[in-house]
Amino acid sequence: MQGHMSHTPSLALGKYERDLARLLWTQGALSRRDVAERTGIHPTLVGNAAAELIRLGIARDAAATRQSGPVGGRPRLPVEIDPAARHVIGLAISPYSAEVVRLNLRGHPLGTAQSTKTGLTGAKLITAAGGLLGQFRNEQTLCIGVSVPGFIDLVSRKLLLSAASPDTRDLPLEVIYQKATGLPVMLDNDMHALSARWLLAHRAPADEDVLLAWIGDGAIGASLLVEGKPNRGCVTGANELGHVGTGLPTPRCFCGRSGCLERVFSTQFVQRNVKTKHAKNADLATELAQHGDCAGVTGVLAAVLANAANLFRPHRVVIASNYVRYGAFTALLGRELNAGLLPGIAGKVRLDWWDQAAATSAETAAWLALAAIYRN
């Protein structure tokens, strides 16, 4: 049976330390007394957790604040997330290249991302990615997030099937761990990395089930979160909505089949099937912006999303894409998706839109590391 544990160091935070880190992330600077009053945790335990987070460089003491009132009060010393002492690293392995960047513990990039040369596949791609990681890690690095599309076996540390190297199966990833040299590595699918970013950036409730779908030109992925944690399945990977069969004629997908949803939702499909004067020059973004639909692709997408919502019954569906900027597209997709929901579910599933240009980036990969701190 596929395990979910990898043989790599974990981020050693106890329950109270992690609860405090999460609270500081969502609420900002708080005094130890405020934390105790809000959570009901004994002040001594709060103080011990704060001291440990400060020792690790995750938190720091902020400027003291005096309590309001007619005679004031004894100043309280707040504790807050430390943006300077430590950082996390994001490494995104994409088709034919890899990218790396540092983020501080508040989620802000430190410098610009750096990339390998393009045109790499197989072992050469993973070796180059590891080399880039080795250049970026230092004594201030707290944790490393690594994202890659496709299916991953965390026990054998192999990439089983991926658009990053479509001609290679069972690709070893050991060099990534070697270059991490003892630091915790959070390796996951790029869609799970995107969902981690959404969870933290939107301060989402921890107990909700969420279906997050990223939609791009010829690329569709999804992450199913169950009570705030990604659905792992028998191997680590996202929910491959992009490879749902539609029965429509398309070029062969890298997965080996034709008719995949992400091959339908593409400029290539539009140019072959839109019956207008500008069909040869038609692109997906223009069609979505002007009409909300072209060659029926939005309707096909809505049907797949509605079926997924009917199956998983999430509290909310999040559509992440730069296409959500187009009102004609969001109006049509939202209307058809809601129409496809079963009567017992319709009205109970919340639909959110998130303007997100790319699913795979080093910055998004780094949010896997931040989630290891704030969301476990």
N, C-alpha and C positions, 0 to 999 in steps of 0.2 A: 504493500500500500504506500502511495506517495505521502511522504511526511511534509510538514509545513515548517520545520525547523532547519536552519542552515548552520553548519559548523563554523560560526564566526562569532566574535565577541559581541555581546549585546550592550545596549546603553544601560548601565547599572544605576537605575533610579528606583528607589522604593516607592511604595504607594503614596505616602504623604508628600514626598518630593515631587512626584509626577502630578499629583492633584494640585499642589501649590503652583508648579510651573504652568499648568493648564489655566489656573485661575488668573495668574499674572498675564498670561497671553490674552485672555478674553476681557479682563477687567482693567488692565493697566496696573500702575503702582498702587500697592496696598500696604498698610502697616500690618505688623504681625497681629496686633490686637484686632484690626478690622477682619483679617482672615479668620481668626478664631471665632469672632462673633458671627460671621457669615456662614461658616461651615460647621460650627459646633465642635471642631477639633480642639483638644486641650492646648492651651497656649504654649506649654513646654514642647509638645510635638511640632507645633507650627514653627517655633523658634529653632528646633533641631533641623527641620526640613529646610528652612531658610538658610541656615548656616551651611548645610551640605550643598545647596544650589550655588551659594556664593563661592564655596571652595572649588566647585567644578567650573566656575566661570559662566554659569548659566544665568545667574542673577547677581544683583549688586544692591547696596544700600543707596537710596536716593536722598534728596534733600529733605530735612525734617519739615513737617507741617504742623502748625499750631491749631488746636481745636477751636471751633467757633463757640461763641457764648458770651455772656456778659462779662465774665472775668477770664475768658480764654481757657486755657488748659495746658497740661504738660504736652510738649511737642511729641508727636509720634514719628518714628523713623520708618518711612516706607521702604519696601523692597520692590525691585522692578527687574524685568528682563534686561540683561547686560548686552548692549549692542556691539561692544568693542573687544571683550576679552577672548571670546571664542567665535568660531564660525563653523558652518557645515559646507560640504562640497556636493554639487550636483554633477553627475556624469550621465549624459544622454547618448545612447548608442542608437543611431538612426541608419536608414539605408545608405550605405557607402561612406559614412563618416561618423565622427563622434565629436561631442562638444562638452566642455567642462567650465564651471563657474563656481565662485564662492558666494555664499549668502551669510549675512549676520543672523543672529538668533531672533531678530524681528522680521526676517524675511526680505531684507533689502540686499540687492546685489553689491558685492564688493569688487569693483573693477568690471571690466568687460569679459564676456565669455571668449574662450579660445577653442579652436577646432583643429582636428586633424586634416590632412589633405583629403580630397574627395576621391571617389572611385575605388574605395577599399571594400573587400568582402572577406568572409570566412575568418580564418585565423589572423590574417593581416589586419583586419579591422579591429578585432579584440586586442591584439598586441599593441596597436597604435593607441587604442582607448586607454589601456593600462599604462602606457608610457605617459600619456597626458595627465592621467590621475597622479602618477608618481611625481610629476613636476609641481602639482598644485598642493598636495598635502604637506602640512608642516605641524609644528608642535601646538599650534592653536586650533587645529582641526578637531572637532568633537565627534563628528559622525559623517558618513558618506551615503548619499542616495544615488542609486544607479537605476536608470530606466531603460527598457528595451521593448520593442513591440514583439508580440507573439507569445509562445508558451515556454516556460522555464521550469526545469527540474532543480529545485534548490538543494536537494540532497546530493545529487551527482554534480551540481554546478554546471549544467549544460543548457544551452539554448536549443530547444527541441525543434521549433518551427517559427520562422520569423521573416518579415519583410526586410529586416536589416541585412539578411544574407539569405535570400530566397533559394539559392542553389545548394545550401549547406544544411544538413540535419545533424542534431546532437553535437552542436558546436561548444567546445569547452570554454568556460569562463573563469577558470582558476587564476589566470594572470591578473584579473581584477582584484581578487582577494590578496594575492601576493603583493601587489603594489600598495594595497591599503595598509600593509604591515601592522596588523593587530588592531586597527580601528574598526568599530562597528560598521558593517556594510548593509544597507537596506536595499536589496535588489528586488525589483518588481516590474510588472508590466507598465508601459508608459501611460496607459489609461488609468491604472490605479494611482500612479503618481499625480495625474491630473485631478483625480477625485480627492486625493490628500490635500492638494492645493485648494480645491474648492471648499472642503470642509473647514480648513484653518482660516482661509481668507474671509469666508462668510460666517464664521463662528456658528456653524450649523449645529442643531441639537444632536447629541450623541446617540439618542435612542431611535432615530428615524432610519427607515429603509429608503434608499435613494437609487434611482437608475440615472446615471449620468452618461449621456451620449455625446461624443464629439463628432462633428460633421464637417468634412472637408471635400475638396474636389477629388473624387476617386479614392477617398480614404474615410472610413467610418469605423469608429470604435466605441466601446461602452464599458462602464464599470458598474457593477451592482454592489452596493454597500448594504450590509445587513447590520443594523444597529451601529452604524458608523465604521464598520470594518469590511474590507473587500471580501467578496465571495471567492474563495480559493479554488474549490473544486478538486479534481483528482490531480491536476498540475496547476502551478501558478500561472495565471493568465487572465486576461480580461474576458468579458462576455462578447464574443465575436459577432456582433450584429452586422458588421460589414460583410460577413461571409454567409449571411442568410440567403438561400437560393430564391430567386424570383421567377425563374422560368423564362426570362427574357433573353434574347440573343445578345451576347456581349463577347468581346475578346476574352481569352482565357486569363483567369486571375492567377496570381503567384501561388495560391493554394492548390492549383491544378484543375479547378473547375471553372465553368463559365456561368454567367447569370447571377454572380454575386451582387448583393445590394450596392456595394461600393463601386462596382464597375458600371452599374446603372446610374448612380448619382455622380455623374462625371461629365466634364466638357466633351470628352470623346463620344459618349452616348448621345449628348445633345446635338452635336454636329452631324451625327448619322441619322437622327430621327426627328428633329424639329423641322416642320414643313413650312418654312418661311423663306423670304427672299434672301435673308442674311444667314441662312443655315450654315453655309460653309465657314462663316466667321463667328458664329454664335459661340459664346462661352457661358459656362454655368452661372457665374456671378451676375452677368448682364441679364440673363433670362430670369433669374430669381428676383433681381431687383425690379424688373419691369413688370413681370407677370406673376411671380410667386410660384409658377409651375411651368415646366417645359417638357414635352414628350412624356408627361405623366410621372416624372421622377419624384416630385414632392408627394404625390398621392401614394406611391409605392413606399417611400420612406415613412410616411405617416402610418400606413398599415402595419409595417414591421414594428414601429415603436408602440403602437396601440396593442399589438399582440404580445409584445414583451411586457407591457404594463398589466395586461390582463393575466399573464402568467405569474409575474412576480409580485403584483399588488404593492408597489412602493408607495410611500407617503408622498413622494414627489418625483417628477421627471425633470432633469436639468438638461437643456439643450445648449451645448457649448460649441460656438462657431462664430467666425466673423460674419457669416451670412445672417445672423440674427439682427444685423443692422438694417436689413431690408424689410420694411413693413409689409410689403406684399407677400413675402415669403413667410414671415412669422404668422401673419393672419391666416394664411391658407393652411400651413402646417398645424397650427394650434387648433383650428376648426376641424380639420380632418382627423387629427389624433383624438380629440375629445369625442368625435362622432364614432370612432372605432372602439371606444371603451365599453365594456359590458355595463348594463344598467346598474348593477350593484356597486360598481366601482366609479362610474362617472360622477363627478362632483366631489369625490374624495381624494383624487390624485391632483396634487398641485403641480402646475407647469411653470418652470422658471427658465429664463433666458440668460445666458452668460456669454458676453462678447469675448471670445477667445480665439486668436488667430491660429495658434499652433498647438497640437497635442504633445509633441515631442520637443523638448528643449532642456538644456542643462538646468535652467532656472526652475522649471517644473520638477525635474528629477530631485533637486535639492529639497523640495518640500516633503519628499519621503523621509529625509533625515529629520526635518522639523517635526513631522508627525510622530517620529519615534520619541521625541522629547515631550510633546504636548498631548498626543492622543494615544500613545502606546500601540 
